[in-house]
Amino acid sequence: MSGPWAYIVIFSGVTVPEFTAIIDKHDQDILNWLTVLPHTVFIVSAMTAADLTTFLRRHVPRIERILVLDANTDRNGWLPENAWDFLSHPSPPKYK
C-alpha cells in the first residue's frame, strides 16, 4: 500500500449517513471522505480499489451494490470546487 488515493464510491442498500457513520469508525483505513452526490462518497485511502471494496463489503453490512473508482483518471462534471480539490489532492483532514 502507498498513496493516499481518492476514490469515488457509489453504493446502494444503505443511506449516505449510515455509510459515513460506519467509515468514521475506521479512520486509520478511511483517511477522509466527502459527499456531494446521492449514493456516492468520495473517499481518501491508502488501500487499493480492490482492498477498499473488500473492506467496505465487510464493514458496511447492508451494502447491496458497490462501485469503487480511482478518481485519478480522465474526469469531468459539474461539482462544487471543494469536491474537485478533494479529488485532485487526496489527503487526510487538516483537523481531527
C-alpha positions in Angstrom: 0.0 0.0 0.0 1.0 3.6 -0.6 -1.0 6.6 -1.6 -3.2 8.0 -0.4 -5.6 7.9 -3.3 -9.0 9.5 -3.9 -11.8 7.1 -4.9 -15.4 7.7 -6.0 -17.6 5.1 -4.2 -21.1 4.6 -5.5 -23.4 2.2 -3.5 -26.9 1.1 -2.7 -28.7 -0.6 0.2 -27.6 1.9 2.8 -28.0 5.6 3.2 -25.1 8.0 2.9 -25.4 9.0 6.7 -25.3 5.3 7.6 -22.4 4.7 5.3 -20.3 7.6 6.6 -21.1 6.8 10.3 -19.6 3.3 9.7 -16.5 4.6 7.9 -15.9 7.3 10.5 -15.1 4.4 12.9 -12.3 3.3 10.7 -10.2 6.5 10.4 -6.9 4.5 10.1 -8.2 2.9 6.9 -10.5 5.7 5.5 -8.4 8.8 5.9 -11.0 11.3 4.7 -14.4 11.5 2.9 -16.7 14.0 1.2 -20.2 13.7 -0.1 -21.8 15.9 -2.7 -23.9 13.4 -4.7 -26.7 10.9 -3.7 -25.5 7.3 -3.0 -21.9 8.5 -3.5 -19.0 9.2 -1.2 -15.5 10.4 -2.2 -13.0 8.6 -0.1 -9.3 9.1 0.6 -7.5 5.9 1.5 -4.1 4.2 1.1 -5.9 0.9 0.1 -6.1 -0.3 -3.5 -9.6 -0.2 -5.1 -9.9 -4.0 -4.6 -8.9 -3.8 -1.0 -11.2 -0.9 -0.3 -14.1 -2.8 -1.9 -13.4 -5.8 0.3 -13.1 -3.6 3.3 -16.4 -1.8 2.6 -18.3 -5.1 1.9 -17.0 -6.4 5.2 -17.8 -3.3 7.4 -21.0 -1.9 5.8 -23.4 -4.8 6.4 -26.4 -3.7 4.4 -24.5 -2.6 1.3 -26.1 -4.3 -1.8 -24.1 -2.9 -4.8 -20.8 -1.0 -4.8 -18.6 0.6 -7.4 -15.1 1.9 -6.4 -13.5 4.1 -9.0 -10.0 5.6 -8.8 -10.5 9.4 -9.2 -7.1 9.9 -10.7 -8.3 9.5 -14.3 -9.9 11.5 -17.1 -12.8 13.1 -15.3 -15.2 15.9 -15.9 -18.5 17.1 -14.5 -20.3 19.8 -12.6 -19.3 19.7 -8.9 -18.5 22.2 -6.2 -15.0 23.5 -6.2 -14.2 21.8 -2.9 -15.1 18.4 -4.5 -12.7 18.9 -7.3 -10.0 19.9 -4.9 -10.7 16.8 -2.7 -10.4 14.5 -5.7 -7.3 16.2 -7.1 -5.4 16.4 -3.8 -6.2 13.4 -1.7 -5.1 13.9 1.9 -6.3 13.3 5.5 -8.4 16.0 7.1 -6.5 19.1 8.3 -8.1 18.8 11.7 -9.5 15.8 13.6 
